[in-house]
Amino acid sequence: MQVITSTEMAALDANCEYYGLARIQLMENAGASLANIIKQKFPQGTPVTIFAGKGSNGGDAFVAARHLTGYNVQVFLLGRGDEIKTAGARWNFSILKKAGTPVIEITDSTQIPELDNDCVIIDAIFGTGIKGRLRPLESNAIDRINNCASKVVSVDVPSGLDPDTGDFEKAVRSNLTITFHKPKPALLRQELKTYTGELITAPIGIPLFFERLIGKGDLGRLATRKPESHKGDAGSMLIIGGGPYSGAPALCAMAALRCGVDLVHIAAPEAVSNIIASFSPNLIITALTGNHLNENDILLLKKMIPTVDVVVIGMGLGKHPETQSALQEIIPLCKKAVIDADGLYALDFQQKNYSNIIITPHSYEFNQITELKTPENLNTRMQVVTGFAEASDTTILLKGKADVIAKGSVAKINTTGTSSMTVGGTGDVLAGITAALFTTNDALLSACCAAFISGRAGEICHQKYGSGLTATDIIECIPEARNP
């Protein structure tokens, strides 16, 4: 059975809203589903007592209370109405009060009433967002519920239970848990059956396709800079690029800096190193030998690679046989790497393990390095890319009108971007964003968010410049795109 973690569910909620499916609609669907199941399980006229917290879990229960026509419903809010945290929950709480539903605000444990043994108790104190130790009010409410002989129905997860790990300080013992969209991992653990009781998964109208779409919610999963951070804590990277082309590594580096990485070093052939340095005083340049990367540069790069979190390889390097030979020796030394453009042709998927690598090909490059065609049909293309990602243990960001990102059996889709982004240099920008995120995040999340940020930055630029946007314009829009 497929599960969804609390972090994934929070991201999915945010993505639904980003793509037009409002949170308040999801809350309405959840509450209606909850009420319908209760109607199926318990006859009309049954007294229903709701214990609601101040979050969205409580909001689901407020909706259910409105739908439970013919039941004797009373609602106990643990806290004050003006402390309710989400707009949807506040909205539905106000509707309940206007509708005349008995609502009692409990601010002290002494106000928690004795409970009848012949009612249905709806536990909506905490949902998947539970954090930290229980406060006395919620702790005592859980005790009161557990000491009652009435049937208990928990909303999404039994209150107090960590939905991912199953850990708890104290948790509601439920007869029935109604979870939404997909089960949370802890709900399937047999040893927690005493707390979860019967498990029903209720749909709330989220299209399955939305689980594959990358959106604003995924950005919320990225590591954040801590107030006490020092130089380098937000990541360091080395770009091995340049040779026939000098602009590509500079674009990559500036994109990474705009995405928030602390330190970017560029190692480039001596013939172009000064040209690259002239692009910006923010760039740290190390000159290699000659006109192109070759075996004489390997010793220096072996010293530089261990000092950074991520190495980016490929942009502007060219395909000289000496360059490709040197790359085959360099790539296995990287703790993490992003491989793009000319660097892709040095990969040997038959002989090497690339589990620590993100590759960022477009369709032609993907075909050249894998001998696989990328079909026009999106679902078929996803199958091809996912199959290769799983077989090669590589993270793939296949660039296109809709980007396909795959790691193992997981595939995601990015739909941000514009046709104006066919301008030169946008791939270098994407590689820089990807590497910057990869310094402090896992490969799949980094590739997904990089595709979204790059495309969103392009959309912002398109609004300003139309089809005349440039790669440097996109770089300047990265901070805004990171915070949609």
RABEL-V789503 format. One record per residue. N is the residue number from 1. RES is the residue in one letter. PHI is phi as a letter, one per 20 degrees, with the letter a starting at -180 (none if undefined). OMEGA is omega as a letter, one per 30 degrees, with the letter a starting at -180 (none if undefined). D_LAST is the distance of its C-alpha to the last C-alpha in Angstrom with 1 decimal. Layout:
# RABEL-V789503
n=N res=RES phi=PHI omega=OMEGA d_last=D_LAST
n=N res=RES phi=PHI omega=OMEGA d_last=D_LAST
This chain:
# RABEL-V789503
n=1 res=M phi=none omega=l d_last=33.6
n=2 res=Q phi=f omega=l d_last=29.8
n=3 res=V phi=c omega=l d_last=28.0
n=4 res=I phi=c omega=a d_last=24.4
n=5 res=T phi=f omega=l d_last=23.6
n=6 res=S phi=f omega=l d_last=21.9
n=7 res=T phi=f omega=l d_last=19.0
n=8 res=E phi=f omega=a d_last=18.7
n=9 res=M phi=f omega=l d_last=19.1
n=10 res=A phi=f omega=l d_last=16.4
n=11 res=A phi=f omega=l d_last=13.9
n=12 res=L phi=f omega=l d_last=15.5
n=13 res=D phi=g omega=a d_last=15.2
n=14 res=A phi=f omega=l d_last=11.5
n=15 res=N phi=f omega=l d_last=11.5
n=16 res=C phi=g omega=l d_last=14.1
n=17 res=E phi=f omega=a d_last=12.2
n=18 res=Y phi=f omega=a d_last=9.3
n=19 res=Y phi=e omega=l d_last=12.4
n=20 res=G phi=o omega=l d_last=14.2
n=21 res=L phi=e omega=a d_last=16.4
n=22 res=A phi=f omega=l d_last=16.0
n=23 res=R phi=f omega=a d_last=16.9
n=24 res=I phi=f omega=l d_last=19.8
n=25 res=Q phi=f omega=l d_last=21.2
n=26 res=L phi=f omega=l d_last=21.1
n=27 res=M phi=f omega=l d_last=22.9
n=28 res=E phi=f omega=l d_last=25.4
n=29 res=N phi=f omega=a d_last=26.1
n=30 res=A phi=f omega=a d_last=26.6
n=31 res=G phi=f omega=l d_last=28.9
n=32 res=A phi=f omega=l d_last=30.8
n=33 res=S phi=f omega=l d_last=31.4
n=34 res=L phi=g omega=a d_last=32.5
n=35 res=A phi=f omega=a d_last=34.9
n=36 res=N phi=f omega=l d_last=36.3
n=37 res=I phi=f omega=l d_last=37.2
n=38 res=I phi=f omega=l d_last=38.9
n=39 res=K phi=f omega=l d_last=40.8
n=40 res=Q phi=f omega=a d_last=42.0
n=41 res=K phi=e omega=a d_last=43.1
n=42 res=F phi=c omega=a d_last=44.7
n=43 res=P phi=f omega=l d_last=46.9
n=44 res=Q phi=g omega=a d_last=46.3
n=45 res=G phi=n omega=l d_last=47.5
n=46 res=T phi=f omega=l d_last=46.4
n=47 res=P phi=f omega=l d_last=45.1
n=48 res=V phi=c omega=l d_last=41.5
n=49 res=T phi=d omega=a d_last=40.2
n=50 res=I phi=d omega=l d_last=36.5
n=51 res=F phi=d omega=a d_last=35.2
n=52 res=A phi=d omega=l d_last=31.6
n=53 res=G phi=e omega=a d_last=29.2
n=54 res=K phi=e omega=a d_last=26.5
n=55 res=G phi=d omega=a d_last=23.5
n=56 res=S phi=f omega=l d_last=22.4
n=57 res=N phi=f omega=l d_last=25.7
n=58 res=G phi=f omega=l d_last=27.6
n=59 res=G phi=f omega=l d_last=25.7
n=60 res=D phi=g omega=a d_last=26.8
n=61 res=A phi=f omega=l d_last=30.3
n=62 res=F phi=f omega=l d_last=30.2
n=63 res=V phi=f omega=a d_last=29.5
n=64 res=A phi=g omega=l d_last=32.3
n=65 res=A phi=g omega=l d_last=34.6
n=66 res=R phi=f omega=a d_last=34.2
n=67 res=H phi=e omega=a d_last=35.0
n=68 res=L phi=e omega=l d_last=38.1
n=69 res=T phi=f omega=a d_last=40.5
n=70 res=G phi=n omega=l d_last=44.1
n=71 res=Y phi=d omega=a d_last=43.2
n=72 res=N phi=e omega=a d_last=44.1
n=73 res=V phi=e omega=l d_last=40.6
n=74 res=Q phi=c omega=a d_last=40.0
n=75 res=V phi=c omega=l d_last=36.8
n=76 res=F phi=d omega=l d_last=36.7
n=77 res=L phi=e omega=l d_last=33.4
n=78 res=L phi=e omega=a d_last=33.4
n=79 res=G phi=p omega=l d_last=32.2
n=80 res=R phi=e omega=a d_last=31.8
n=81 res=G phi=f omega=a d_last=29.9
n=82 res=D phi=f omega=l d_last=28.0
n=83 res=E phi=e omega=a d_last=26.7
n=84 res=I phi=f omega=a d_last=25.0
n=85 res=K phi=e omega=a d_last=21.5
n=86 res=T phi=d omega=a d_last=19.4
n=87 res=A phi=f omega=a d_last=19.3
n=88 res=G phi=f omega=l d_last=20.8
n=89 res=A phi=f omega=l d_last=23.6
n=90 res=R phi=f omega=a d_last=24.4
n=91 res=W phi=f omega=a d_last=24.7
n=92 res=N phi=f omega=l d_last=27.0
n=93 res=F phi=f omega=a d_last=29.0
n=94 res=S phi=f omega=l d_last=29.7
n=95 res=I phi=f omega=l d_last=30.9
n=96 res=L phi=g omega=a d_last=33.2
n=97 res=K phi=f omega=l d_last=34.8
n=98 res=K phi=f omega=a d_last=35.3
n=99 res=A phi=e omega=l d_last=36.9
n=100 res=G phi=n omega=l d_last=39.4
n=101 res=T phi=f omega=l d_last=38.5
n=102 res=P phi=f omega=a d_last=40.1
n=103 res=V phi=c omega=l d_last=37.3
n=104 res=I phi=c omega=l d_last=38.3
n=105 res=E phi=e omega=a d_last=36.1
n=106 res=I phi=d omega=a d_last=37.4
n=107 res=T phi=d omega=a d_last=36.8
n=108 res=D phi=b omega=a d_last=39.7
n=109 res=S phi=g omega=a d_last=41.2
n=110 res=T phi=f omega=a d_last=44.5
n=111 res=Q phi=e omega=l d_last=43.0
n=112 res=I phi=f omega=a d_last=42.3
n=113 res=P phi=f omega=l d_last=45.0
n=114 res=E phi=f omega=a d_last=47.5
n=115 res=L phi=d omega=l d_last=46.4
n=116 res=D phi=f omega=l d_last=48.7
n=117 res=N phi=e omega=a d_last=49.6
n=118 res=D phi=c omega=l d_last=49.5
n=119 res=C phi=d omega=l d_last=45.9
n=120 res=V phi=d omega=l d_last=42.6
n=121 res=I phi=d omega=l d_last=40.1
n=122 res=I phi=d omega=a d_last=36.4
n=123 res=D phi=e omega=l d_last=34.7
n=124 res=A phi=c omega=a d_last=31.1
n=125 res=I phi=f omega=l d_last=30.9
n=126 res=F phi=c omega=l d_last=28.3
n=127 res=G phi=d omega=a d_last=26.2
n=128 res=T phi=f omega=a d_last=24.3
n=129 res=G phi=e omega=a d_last=22.5
n=130 res=I phi=f omega=l d_last=25.8
n=131 res=K phi=b omega=l d_last=25.9
n=132 res=G phi=m omega=a d_last=28.9
n=133 res=R phi=f omega=l d_last=32.3
n=134 res=L phi=f omega=l d_last=33.3
n=135 res=R phi=f omega=a d_last=34.2
n=136 res=P phi=g omega=a d_last=37.7
n=137 res=L phi=f omega=a d_last=36.8
n=138 res=E phi=f omega=l d_last=35.0
n=139 res=S phi=f omega=l d_last=37.5
n=140 res=N phi=f omega=l d_last=40.4
n=141 res=A phi=f omega=l d_last=38.9
n=142 res=I phi=f omega=l d_last=38.7
n=143 res=D phi=g omega=a d_last=42.3
n=144 res=R phi=f omega=l d_last=43.4
n=145 res=I phi=f omega=a d_last=41.8
n=146 res=N phi=f omega=a d_last=43.4
n=147 res=N phi=e omega=a d_last=46.8
n=148 res=C phi=e omega=a d_last=46.9
n=149 res=A phi=e omega=a d_last=48.6
n=150 res=S phi=f omega=l d_last=46.3
n=151 res=K phi=f omega=a d_last=44.1
n=152 res=V phi=d omega=l d_last=40.5
n=153 res=V phi=d omega=l d_last=37.4
n=154 res=S phi=e omega=a d_last=34.2
n=155 res=V phi=e omega=l d_last=30.8
n=156 res=D phi=m omega=l d_last=28.7
n=157 res=V phi=b omega=l d_last=30.4
n=158 res=P phi=g omega=a d_last=33.4
n=159 res=S phi=g omega=a d_last=32.3
n=160 res=G phi=n omega=a d_last=32.7
n=161 res=L phi=e omega=l d_last=32.4
n=162 res=D phi=f omega=a d_last=29.7
n=163 res=P phi=f omega=a d_last=28.3
n=164 res=D phi=e omega=a d_last=28.0
n=165 res=T phi=e omega=a d_last=31.0
n=166 res=G phi=n omega=l d_last=33.3
n=167 res=D phi=f omega=l d_last=34.0
n=168 res=F phi=a omega=l d_last=35.0
n=169 res=E phi=e omega=l d_last=36.8
n=170 res=K phi=b omega=a d_last=37.9
n=171 res=A phi=b omega=l d_last=36.8
n=172 res=V phi=f omega=l d_last=37.8
n=173 res=R phi=e omega=a d_last=40.4
n=174 res=S phi=d omega=l d_last=39.5
n=175 res=N phi=e omega=a d_last=41.7
n=176 res=L phi=b omega=l d_last=38.7
n=177 res=T phi=d omega=l d_last=35.0
n=178 res=I phi=d omega=a d_last=32.8
n=179 res=T phi=d omega=a d_last=29.6
n=180 res=F phi=d omega=l d_last=26.8
n=181 res=H phi=m omega=l d_last=25.6
n=182 res=K phi=b omega=l d_last=27.1
n=183 res=P phi=f omega=l d_last=29.2
n=184 res=K phi=e omega=a d_last=27.9
n=185 res=P phi=g omega=a d_last=30.0
n=186 res=A phi=f omega=a d_last=32.2
n=187 res=L phi=f omega=a d_last=33.4
n=188 res=L phi=e omega=a d_last=35.3
n=189 res=R phi=e omega=a d_last=37.3
n=190 res=Q phi=f omega=a d_last=40.9
n=191 res=E phi=f omega=l d_last=41.8
n=192 res=L phi=d omega=a d_last=39.3
n=193 res=K phi=g omega=l d_last=40.9
n=194 res=T phi=f omega=a d_last=42.6
n=195 res=Y phi=e omega=a d_last=39.3
n=196 res=T phi=e omega=a d_last=37.4
n=197 res=G phi=m omega=l d_last=40.5
n=198 res=E phi=f omega=a d_last=40.0
n=199 res=L phi=d omega=l d_last=36.5
n=200 res=I phi=c omega=l d_last=35.1
n=201 res=T phi=d omega=a d_last=31.7
n=202 res=A phi=d omega=l d_last=30.5
n=203 res=P phi=f omega=l d_last=28.0
n=204 res=I phi=c omega=l d_last=25.3
n=205 res=G phi=n omega=l d_last=24.3
n=206 res=I phi=e omega=l d_last=21.6
n=207 res=P phi=f omega=l d_last=22.3
n=208 res=L phi=g omega=l d_last=23.2
n=209 res=F phi=f omega=a d_last=21.4
n=210 res=F phi=f omega=l d_last=18.0
n=211 res=E phi=f omega=a d_last=19.1
n=212 res=R phi=e omega=a d_last=19.0
n=213 res=L phi=f omega=l d_last=15.7
n=214 res=I phi=e omega=a d_last=12.9
n=215 res=G phi=b omega=a d_last=9.5
n=216 res=K phi=g omega=a d_last=6.8
n=217 res=G phi=f omega=l d_last=10.1
n=218 res=D phi=f omega=l d_last=11.5
n=219 res=L phi=f omega=l d_last=9.2
n=220 res=G phi=f omega=l d_last=10.6
n=221 res=R phi=e omega=a d_last=14.0
n=222 res=L phi=f omega=l d_last=13.9
n=223 res=A phi=f omega=a d_last=16.4
n=224 res=T phi=d omega=l d_last=15.6
n=225 res=R phi=f omega=a d_last=17.7
n=226 res=K phi=e omega=a d_last=20.6
n=227 res=P phi=g omega=a d_last=21.9
n=228 res=E phi=e omega=a d_last=25.3
n=229 res=S phi=f omega=l d_last=24.1
n=230 res=H phi=d omega=a d_last=26.5
n=231 res=K phi=g omega=a d_last=26.3
n=232 res=G phi=n omega=a d_last=25.7
n=233 res=D phi=f omega=l d_last=24.2
n=234 res=A phi=e omega=l d_last=20.8
n=235 res=G phi=o omega=l d_last=22.5
n=236 res=S phi=c omega=a d_last=24.9
n=237 res=M phi=b omega=l d_last=25.5
n=238 res=L phi=c omega=l d_last=28.2
n=239 res=I phi=d omega=l d_last=27.9
n=240 res=I phi=d omega=a d_last=31.2
n=241 res=G phi=a omega=a d_last=31.1
n=242 res=G phi=n omega=a d_last=32.7
n=243 res=G phi=q omega=l d_last=36.2
n=244 res=P phi=f omega=a d_last=36.5
n=245 res=Y phi=c omega=a d_last=33.0
n=246 res=S phi=d omega=a d_last=31.8
n=247 res=G phi=f omega=a d_last=28.4
n=248 res=A phi=g omega=a d_last=26.7
n=249 res=P phi=f omega=l d_last=26.8
n=250 res=A phi=f omega=l d_last=25.7
n=251 res=L phi=f omega=l d_last=22.5
n=252 res=C phi=g omega=a d_last=21.9
n=253 res=A phi=f omega=a d_last=22.5
n=254 res=M phi=f omega=l d_last=20.4
n=255 res=A phi=f omega=l d_last=17.4
n=256 res=A phi=f omega=l d_last=18.1
n=257 res=L phi=f omega=l d_last=18.5
n=258 res=R phi=f omega=l d_last=15.2
n=259 res=C phi=e omega=l d_last=13.6
n=260 res=G phi=o omega=l d_last=15.6
n=261 res=V phi=f omega=a d_last=19.0
n=262 res=D phi=f omega=a d_last=21.9
n=263 res=L phi=c omega=l d_last=24.7
n=264 res=V phi=c omega=l d_last=25.1
n=265 res=H phi=d omega=l d_last=28.7
n=266 res=I phi=d omega=l d_last=29.8
n=267 res=A phi=d omega=a d_last=33.2
n=268 res=A phi=c omega=l d_last=34.5
n=269 res=P phi=g omega=a d_last=38.0
n=270 res=E phi=g omega=a d_last=40.0
n=271 res=A phi=f omega=a d_last=40.3
n=272 res=V phi=d omega=a d_last=36.6
n=273 res=S phi=f omega=l d_last=35.6
n=274 res=N phi=f omega=l d_last=36.3
n=275 res=I phi=f omega=l d_last=34.5
n=276 res=I phi=f omega=a d_last=31.3
n=277 res=A phi=f omega=a d_last=31.8
n=278 res=S phi=f omega=a d_last=32.0
n=279 res=F phi=f omega=a d_last=28.4
n=280 res=S phi=a omega=l d_last=27.1
n=281 res=P phi=f omega=l d_last=28.8
n=282 res=N phi=f omega=a d_last=25.9
n=283 res=L phi=e omega=l d_last=27.4
n=284 res=I phi=d omega=a d_last=30.1
n=285 res=I phi=d omega=l d_last=32.6
n=286 res=T phi=d omega=a d_last=35.5
n=287 res=A phi=e omega=l d_last=38.0
n=288 res=L phi=e omega=a d_last=39.5
n=289 res=T phi=e omega=l d_last=42.7
n=290 res=G phi=m omega=a d_last=43.7
n=291 res=N phi=e omega=a d_last=41.7
n=292 res=H phi=b omega=l d_last=40.0
n=293 res=L phi=g omega=l d_last=39.2
n=294 res=N phi=b omega=a d_last=42.4
n=295 res=E phi=f omega=l d_last=44.3
n=296 res=N phi=f omega=a d_last=45.2
n=297 res=D phi=e omega=a d_last=41.6
n=298 res=I phi=f omega=a d_last=41.4
n=299 res=L phi=f omega=l d_last=43.1
n=300 res=L phi=f omega=a d_last=40.6
n=301 res=L phi=f omega=l d_last=37.6
n=302 res=K phi=f omega=l d_last=39.1
n=303 res=K phi=f omega=a d_last=39.0
n=304 res=M phi=e omega=a d_last=35.4
n=305 res=I phi=g omega=a d_last=33.7
n=306 res=P phi=f omega=a d_last=34.5
n=307 res=T phi=e omega=a d_last=32.9
n=308 res=V phi=c omega=a d_last=29.3
n=309 res=D phi=e omega=a d_last=26.9
n=310 res=V phi=c omega=l d_last=26.0
n=311 res=V phi=d omega=l d_last=27.8
n=312 res=V phi=d omega=a d_last=26.4
n=313 res=I phi=c omega=l d_last=29.2
n=314 res=G phi=p omega=a d_last=29.9
n=315 res=M phi=f omega=l d_last=28.3
n=316 res=G phi=m omega=a d_last=31.1
n=317 res=L phi=f omega=a d_last=33.9
n=318 res=G phi=n omega=a d_last=36.0
n=319 res=K phi=d omega=l d_last=38.2
n=320 res=H phi=g omega=a d_last=41.4
n=321 res=P phi=g omega=l d_last=43.4
n=322 res=E phi=f omega=l d_last=43.6
n=323 res=T phi=f omega=a d_last=39.9
n=324 res=Q phi=f omega=l d_last=39.4
n=325 res=S phi=f omega=l d_last=42.2
n=326 res=A phi=f omega=l d_last=40.7
n=327 res=L phi=f omega=a d_last=37.3
n=328 res=Q phi=f omega=l d_last=39.1
n=329 res=E phi=e omega=a d_last=40.4
n=330 res=I phi=e omega=a d_last=37.3
n=331 res=I phi=g omega=a d_last=34.7
n=332 res=P phi=f omega=a d_last=36.4
n=333 res=L phi=e omega=a d_last=36.3
n=334 res=C phi=e omega=l d_last=32.5
n=335 res=K phi=f omega=l d_last=31.1
n=336 res=K phi=b omega=l d_last=27.8
n=337 res=A phi=b omega=l d_last=27.3
n=338 res=V phi=d omega=a d_last=25.0
n=339 res=I phi=d omega=a d_last=27.4
n=340 res=D phi=c omega=l d_last=26.6
n=341 res=A phi=l omega=a d_last=28.8
n=342 res=D phi=f omega=l d_last=32.4
n=343 res=G phi=f omega=a d_last=32.0
n=344 res=L phi=f omega=a d_last=31.7
n=345 res=Y phi=f omega=l d_last=35.3
n=346 res=A phi=e omega=a d_last=36.6
n=347 res=L phi=e omega=l d_last=35.5
n=348 res=D phi=c omega=a d_last=38.3
n=349 res=F phi=f omega=l d_last=36.9
n=350 res=Q phi=f omega=a d_last=40.5
n=351 res=Q phi=d omega=a d_last=41.5
n=352 res=K phi=d omega=l d_last=38.5
n=353 res=N phi=d omega=a d_last=36.0
n=354 res=Y phi=d omega=a d_last=32.5
n=355 res=S phi=f omega=a d_last=30.7
n=356 res=N phi=d omega=a d_last=29.0
n=357 res=I phi=c omega=l d_last=27.7
n=358 res=I phi=d omega=l d_last=24.7
n=359 res=I phi=d omega=a d_last=25.8
n=360 res=T phi=c omega=a d_last=23.6
n=361 res=P phi=e omega=l d_last=26.1
n=362 res=H phi=e omega=a d_last=25.9
n=363 res=S phi=g omega=a d_last=28.3
n=364 res=Y phi=f omega=l d_last=31.4
n=365 res=E phi=f omega=l d_last=30.9
n=366 res=F phi=f omega=l d_last=30.5
n=367 res=N phi=f omega=a d_last=33.7
n=368 res=Q phi=f omega=a d_last=35.5
n=369 res=I phi=e omega=a d_last=34.9
n=370 res=T phi=d omega=a d_last=35.3
n=371 res=E phi=m omega=l d_last=37.6
n=372 res=L phi=d omega=l d_last=35.4
n=373 res=K phi=e omega=l d_last=34.2
n=374 res=T phi=d omega=a d_last=30.7
n=375 res=P phi=f omega=l d_last=31.4
n=376 res=E phi=f omega=l d_last=29.5
n=377 res=N phi=f omega=a d_last=29.1
n=378 res=L phi=f omega=a d_last=25.8
n=379 res=N phi=f omega=l d_last=27.5
n=380 res=T phi=f omega=l d_last=30.4
n=381 res=R phi=f omega=l d_last=28.3
n=382 res=M phi=f omega=l d_last=26.4
n=383 res=Q phi=f omega=a d_last=29.9
n=384 res=V phi=f omega=a d_last=31.1
n=385 res=V phi=f omega=l d_last=28.3
n=386 res=T phi=f omega=l d_last=28.4
n=387 res=G phi=g omega=a d_last=32.1
n=388 res=F phi=f omega=l d_last=32.1
n=389 res=A phi=f omega=a d_last=29.5
n=390 res=E phi=f omega=a d_last=31.6
n=391 res=A phi=f omega=a d_last=34.9
n=392 res=S phi=e omega=a d_last=33.8
n=393 res=D phi=l omega=a d_last=31.7
n=394 res=T phi=d omega=l d_last=29.0
n=395 res=T phi=e omega=a d_last=25.3
n=396 res=I phi=d omega=l d_last=24.6
n=397 res=L phi=d omega=a d_last=21.6
n=398 res=L phi=e omega=a d_last=23.2
n=399 res=K phi=f omega=l d_last=21.5
n=400 res=G phi=r omega=l d_last=21.8
n=401 res=K phi=g omega=l d_last=20.5
n=402 res=A phi=d omega=l d_last=19.2
n=403 res=D phi=f omega=l d_last=19.0
n=404 res=V phi=d omega=l d_last=21.1
n=405 res=I phi=d omega=a d_last=20.7
n=406 res=A phi=c omega=l d_last=23.7
n=407 res=K phi=b omega=a d_last=25.3
n=408 res=G phi=l omega=a d_last=28.6
n=409 res=S phi=e omega=a d_last=28.6
n=410 res=V phi=e omega=l d_last=24.9
n=411 res=A phi=c omega=l d_last=23.0
n=412 res=K phi=c omega=a d_last=19.4
n=413 res=I phi=c omega=l d_last=17.9
n=414 res=N phi=d omega=a d_last=14.9
n=415 res=T phi=d omega=l d_last=14.7
n=416 res=T phi=f omega=l d_last=12.0
n=417 res=G phi=p omega=a d_last=13.9
n=418 res=T phi=b omega=a d_last=16.6
n=419 res=S phi=f omega=l d_last=20.3
n=420 res=S phi=f omega=a d_last=20.1
n=421 res=M phi=e omega=l d_last=19.1
n=422 res=T phi=f omega=l d_last=22.7
n=423 res=V phi=f omega=a d_last=23.4
n=424 res=G phi=f omega=l d_last=24.9
n=425 res=G phi=n omega=a d_last=23.1
n=426 res=T phi=f omega=l d_last=19.9
n=427 res=G phi=f omega=l d_last=21.4
n=428 res=D phi=f omega=l d_last=22.1
n=429 res=V phi=f omega=l d_last=18.6
n=430 res=L phi=f omega=l d_last=17.5
n=431 res=A phi=f omega=l d_last=20.4
n=432 res=G phi=f omega=l d_last=19.4
n=433 res=I phi=f omega=a d_last=15.9
n=434 res=T phi=g omega=a d_last=17.7
n=435 res=A phi=f omega=l d_last=20.4
n=436 res=A phi=g omega=l d_last=18.3
n=437 res=L phi=f omega=a d_last=16.6
n=438 res=F phi=f omega=l d_last=20.1
n=439 res=T phi=f omega=a d_last=21.7
n=440 res=T phi=c omega=a d_last=20.5
n=441 res=N phi=c omega=l d_last=19.5
n=442 res=D phi=f omega=a d_last=21.5
n=443 res=A phi=f omega=a d_last=21.8
n=444 res=L phi=f omega=a d_last=20.3
n=445 res=L phi=f omega=a d_last=17.1
n=446 res=S phi=f omega=a d_last=16.8
n=447 res=A phi=f omega=a d_last=17.6
n=448 res=C phi=f omega=a d_last=15.2
n=449 res=C phi=f omega=l d_last=12.1
n=450 res=A phi=f omega=l d_last=13.5
n=451 res=A phi=f omega=a d_last=14.0
n=452 res=F phi=f omega=a d_last=10.5
n=453 res=I phi=f omega=l d_last=9.1
n=454 res=S phi=g omega=l d_last=12.2
n=455 res=G phi=f omega=l d_last=12.0
n=456 res=R phi=f omega=l d_last=8.5
n=457 res=A phi=f omega=l d_last=9.9
n=458 res=G phi=f omega=l d_last=12.9
n=459 res=E phi=f omega=l d_last=11.6
n=460 res=I phi=f omega=l d_last=10.4
n=461 res=C phi=f omega=a d_last=13.8
n=462 res=H phi=f omega=l d_last=15.6
n=463 res=Q phi=f omega=a d_last=14.8
n=464 res=K phi=e omega=a d_last=16.5
n=465 res=Y phi=d omega=a d_last=19.2
n=466 res=G phi=m omega=a d_last=19.9
n=467 res=S phi=f omega=l d_last=22.0
n=468 res=G phi=e omega=a d_last=22.9
n=469 res=L phi=f omega=l d_last=19.9
n=470 res=T phi=c omega=l d_last=20.9
n=471 res=A phi=f omega=l d_last=19.7
n=472 res=T phi=f omega=l d_last=19.7
n=473 res=D phi=f omega=a d_last=17.3
n=474 res=I phi=f omega=l d_last=14.8
n=475 res=I phi=g omega=a d_last=15.4
n=476 res=E phi=f omega=a d_last=14.6
n=477 res=C phi=e omega=a d_last=11.1
n=478 res=I phi=g omega=a d_last=10.3
n=479 res=P phi=g omega=l d_last=9.2
n=480 res=E phi=f omega=a d_last=6.5
n=481 res=A phi=f omega=l d_last=5.5
n=482 res=R phi=f omega=a d_last=6.1
n=483 res=N phi=c omega=a d_last=3.8
n=484 res=P phi=f omega=none d_last=0.0
